[in-house]
Amino acid sequence: MSTILFGLLLIVLAFLGSPLFSIIGAIALLAFTAVDIDTSAIIVEMYRLASQPTLIAIPLFTFAGYILAESNTPKRLVALSQAFFGWIQGGLAIVALVSCAIFTAFTGASGVTIIALGGLLYPILLKEGYNEKFSLGLLTTSGSLGLLFPPSLPLILYSMVASNSRTIGGMTPDVTIDKLFVAGIVPGILLVTILSIYSIRQGKRAKVQTIPFNWQRVKSAVKDAAWEIPLPFLIIGGIYGGFFTATEAAAVTAFYVLIVEVFIYKDLKLFSDIPRIMQESMVLVGAILVILGCAMGLTNYLIDEEVPMKLFALIQQFISSRVVFLILLNIFLLIVGMMMDIFSAIIVVVPLIIPIATAYEINPVHLGIIFLTNLEIGYLTPPVGLNLFISSFRFEKPVSQVVRSVLPYIGVLLIALILITYIPELSLFMVDFFGVK
């Protein structure tokens, strides 16, 4: 009876807004106590998490992303994209898509992108002749567009959580950071491309102004961003050229960004801005690590009690088709993406779905790309998608207006999601081609 009352109390606390990590940790303690297992198992999981060498990549990439967000990188990135794509009718929309995608890949948090780039791009889009609905929807959508590109923090976190999960056969899924970094490139480009095609079509309809292509403008933009352009190539080329691991790439990135923004561009001050940025970025990292530590204890319980196996047996009674399972999985993940932030969703949901999905012969790397694509769209999904509220706050528009503006984009992204889901080669081709391990 006390266990039931404690469970009901947790539900009430969750609805009252208690921190997610406290609820997850309490559920883990309750679960282990109910089956008479020593609760020190949770502490063991936290120790195992702390000993993972890939863990250090999270604070380093987060710190680098926050530095980029606080500097003038967004302005230089927009100017660079505009120099290359401004001559296309609808080119400014492509500038927004590309700039936001690259920026989100480094910051890992869509809210930062909307706040940092939204205020810069929104008045430019309106000035160039794009209507308010299109511009608002475009920037709200673009906020989460780069989550599939390396070195996106959700990719790293998914790899860590998946690697600590177990399939129904008791095997550890082979989901390395290197594999996910490569697997996300083609699907990420597909999302940007399909939205670009839609934007060009809307640009032609609105007969928006174009910026004539000018080599002098290109040279000037390249010169201004000369120290930031090599960053993606440094990370990807360094990892797959065998010069350093993904964890070492995080250290290289953080050091490079610090030197460039403080000592070369001088956008930030070493003794006033950097300590503040370190504090702000580590607050996010701390939240992720606390949730991750508590969730790993709960995951350990789920594995010990064979909960995924029992769920699979239940699901298999009603669903034998892999196609139907994927449809239901996408619907479920869209709801998860709408209700939870991406970090919590990865930590809580991934250990449950990996065993079931692999039993339906879905590659765990492919599953990771499906998962993150759904959560990108979930950020936009009414009524409570996170981007809807951030955009409403940033652009001072009613949430209902933001919702109407993103509906066409959700439709376009769902087409891309179907392709990504049912054509696994989009995610796995480059992994197999380069033999990434």
N, C-alpha and C positions, 0 to 999 in steps of 0.2 A: 504493500500500500504506500509506503514512504517513497518508493521508487516512482510510482505513478504520480504522486503529488509533486515530487521534484521535477518530473518531466513536464507536468502542466505549468509549473512555475517558470520553467525555461521558455515555454511557448509564450507566456504572458510577457516575460522580460524581453523576448525577441520583438514582439509587437510594440513594446514601449520604447524600442530603440537602443537596447543594450548593445555594446560593441560586439561585432561578429566573433572575434577571437574568444571572448569570454563564453559565448554560447557554445561554440564548437568544443572548447576545452572542457566545459561542464558536461556536455553530452558524452565526450570520451570518458571522463571520470565515472559518469553514471553507468555507461555501458560496461566498462571493465568491472565495476563493483557488482553489477547485476549478475555477472557470470563468474564471480569469485576469482578474478585475476588481479594480481598485485598492480596497483596504479602506477608503480614505478616504470611500467612499460612505456608510459607516455614520455617520461623523462629520458628514457633510453632512446626513443625516437628523436627527441630534440638533440641529443648528443650526436646521433648518427647524422642528422641534418647539418649540424655545425661542422662536422668533419668532412663534408663534401667539398672538394676543391673548386667546383663550379660556382659555389655560393658567392664567392668574392666578386663575380662578374656583375651581380645585381647592383650593389652600391656604386661600383665604378662607372657602369654605363648610365645609371640614374644621375650621378653627379655630373657627368659629361653632358647629358641632355639638359639639365637645369642650367648649366653654364651657357649653352647655346641659346636657350630660351631667354635668358637675361641680357644677352649681348645684342648687337645689331645684326646678327646672323639672319633673322627673318627678313629684314629689309634687303640685304645683299642677295638672299636666295630668291626673293620675288623679282628683283631687278635682273638677275641672271636668267630666270625662267622666261621673263617677259622679253628679253633680248632674243631668245631662241624661238619662242612660240607666239609672240605678239602679232605677227603678220597674218596668222590664220584667223579666219572669221570664226569667232568663238575661242580664239587663242588665249584671251585673258582668263577664261574659265579653265583652260588647260593649265595655265600658269598657277592658278589657285590649287588645282588638283595635285600637280607635281610638287609644288612647294610644300603643301600640307602633308603629302605622303612622305616626303623625305624628312620633314621636320618631325612627324610623329614617330618615324622609325627610330629616331634618336631619343626623343623624350619619352616615348612609350605610353603617354597618357593623353587621351584625346582632348581633355579639358584644357590642358596647357596649349595645345595647338590652336584651338578656337580662340582662346584669350589672346595669345601672342600674335597670331596671323590674321585673325578675324577682323580686328579693328583696323588693320593695315589694308586688307583687301576689299572689305565691304564697300567703303566709299568709292574706291577705284572702279569696282564693278558697276556701281550705279552711275557713276560719271561717264563710263564708256557706253552706256545705253542698255545694260541688262536690267530687266525689271526686278522689283524688290523680292518677289516670290522666288524667282530663279536664284538670285544671289544669296538669299537667306538659306534656301535649301542646299545650295552647293557648298557653302562654308560649314553648315551643320554636318553634312555628309562627309566632307573632307577631313573633319577632325579625327576620325578613327581609321582613315584610309591606309595608313602606312604600317599597320600592325603586323603585316606579313613580311615586311622587309627587314633584313638584318641591319643593326643589332637590336631589334625590337625586344624590349623587356618581357612581354608576354611569351615570346618564343623561348626565351631562356627559362622562364618559370615553368612553362609547359613541359620542357625537357626534364627539368628536375623532378617535377611531380610524377610524370609518366615513368621515369626511370626508377622511382620508388614504389611503383605499383606492381601488381602481379596479374598475369593472365589466368584464365580458369585452369590451365594446365600447370600453373605454378611457375611459369617462366617470367623473366624480367623483360619488358618490351625494349627493343633496340631503338631508342629514340634519343639520339645524341643531339647536342646543340648544333654541331656541324651539319647534320642531316636536315634539321629544321630550317637553318639559315638558307640552305640551298633550295629546299622544297618550297619555300614561300615566295621565291622570286617570280616564277612564271605566273602563279595565281595572283600575286600582287600586281604584276604588270597587266594581267587580264582585267582586274577591277578598275585600274586607272584608265585603260584603253576603252572599255565599254562605257565608262562615264564620260570620257573625252568625246566619243562619238555622239553621245546624247547632247553634250554641251555644244559641239559644233553645229548640230542640227538646230538647237535653240538659238544659237548665235546668228545663224543665217535667217531664221524667222524674224528675229528682232532687228536684223540689219545693223548690228553693232559696228562701231568703228574698229579699224585695224591699225596697227602700228607698222609702217613699212620696215622691211628687214634692212638693217644697216650694220655693216661690218664694224664700223666705228663704235656703235653702241654695244655690239657683242664683245669687242676687245676690251672696252671699258668695264663691262660687267664681269668678264672673266678676270680682269686684272684686280677688281675690287674683291672678288671672292676667291682669289688665287690660292689662299691658304686653307679654305674650307672645301673646295672642290675635290682635293685628293682624299678626303676623309673616308667616304664609302669604299674607295678603291684600296685604301690602306688597310681597312678592316677585312674586306672580303679577300683581297689579294694576299694579305699576310697570312690569313687562316688557311686558305686552300693552296697557297704556294708553299706551305709547310714551314713558314718562318716563325709562327707562334700559334699557340692554342687559342681557343675562344676566350678563355680566362685571361691569358696574357694580352689578347687583343683589347680587352676591357681596360687594362692598365695603360696600354699604349694610347688608347683613345682618350682616356681621362687626362693623361699627361700632355698629349698633343693639343687638346682643346684648351687646357689651362694656359699653356705657353702662348698659343695663338691669340686667344681672346684678351689675355692680360698684358702680354709683353709686345706683341706684334700689332694687333689692331688697337689695343689699349681701350677697349670698350668697358672693361671692368677694372676695379682697383683691387690690388692684392690683399690689402689689410682691412678694407671696409666691406667690399662686395663679396669676396670669396668666402669668408667665414659665415656670412648670412646665407649664401647659397648652399654651403655645406650643411648648415643646420636644417634648412628647408627640405633639401633632397633626402637627408637621412631620416627625417620624420616619415616620409613615404616608405623608405626602405625598412624602417623599424616596424611600421604597420604591417608590411608584407611578411616580414620574418616572424612576427608574433603569430599572425594568422597561420602561416606555413607550419610553424612548430606545433601549434595546437591541432591543426588538421592532420598532421602526420601521425599523431597518436590515435586519432579517430580512424584514420586509414588502416592502421595496424590492427585495430579491432575488427574492422570490416573484412580484412583478409583472413584473420584467424577464425572468424565465425562463418567464412565462405558466403558472405552476403551477395557478392556479385554472381557467384555460381547459382545461388537460389533465385536471384532476379532473372538470370538468363534462362533457367529452367521454366520459370513462370512465363516469360515473354515468348519463349519458343512454342508454348502451348497454343498461342494465338497467332504468332508471326513466324512463318517459315521462310519467307522471301527476304533476301538481302535488300532488294529494292524498296520494299515496304518498310523495312526496319530503318533504312536511311531517311526515308520521308518523315517518319515519326521522330527520328533522332534530330533532324533539322528543326522540326516544330518545337521540340523540347528545348533545344539549345537557343532558339530565338527567344523563347520565354525566359530562359535563364539569363541571357544577355540583356534582356529588358529589365529584369528584376535585380540583378547583382552587378557590381563592378567586375571588371575582367579578371583582376587578380584573385578575388574571392571565388569567382566562378571556376577558375582553373584549379585552385587548391581543393575546393569542395567536390566538384563534379567529376573531374578527370579520373580519379581512382575508381569511381563507380562505373563509368562508361567504357574505359579501356578493356576490361576483361570481357564485357558483353560484346563490344564491337569486334574484338579480335576473334571471338567465337563465331562471328558471322563473316570471318575471313577479310576483315577490313584492315589494311596496313596501318599500324599505329602512327606512322609519320603522316600518312594521308589523313588519318583521323584528326591529327593536330591541326592541319590546315583547314579542314572542314569546321572544326571547333572554333578556331579563331575568326574565320570568315563569318560564321553565325553570330559571334559576339560583336563583331564590327557592325553588323546590321542591327543586332539587338540594341546597340547604343541609340539607334534612331527610331526604334519601334514604339509607337504609342501604346499605352498612355504614359508610361513612366521611364522611357529610355533616357539615360543620363545626359546625352548630348542635347536633347530637347530643352532641358532646364538650363544647362550651361549656356546654350545659344540664346535662350530667352533672356537670361541675365545679361549676357555680353552685349546684345544688340537692342536691349530694352524693348522687346516685342512680346505680346501675349503668347503663352505656350500653344494655344490653339492655332495661332497664325504660323508658328514654327512647324507644327504638326502637318498642316496643309502643304507647307512648302517642301517637306521631305518625302511626301508620299510617292511622287514620280521617281525619285531616286531609289527608294526602297524597292520599287518594281524593277528597276534596271539592275540593282544589286542582286535581287533574287534570281534573275536570269543567269548572272555570273555564278551564283551559289550552286545552281543546278548543274552547270558545266563542271565546276570544281568537284562537286560531290560524285557525279557519275562518270567522270573521265579522270580516273586516278593518275593517269600518265602526266597530266598537267602538273601534279605535285611531285611525282616520282621520277620523271624522265631525267632531270638533271642530276638527281641523286645517283641513279644507276649509271648515267653517262660518265660522270666524273669519278664513280666508284667511291663515294664519300662513306667513311666509316665512323 
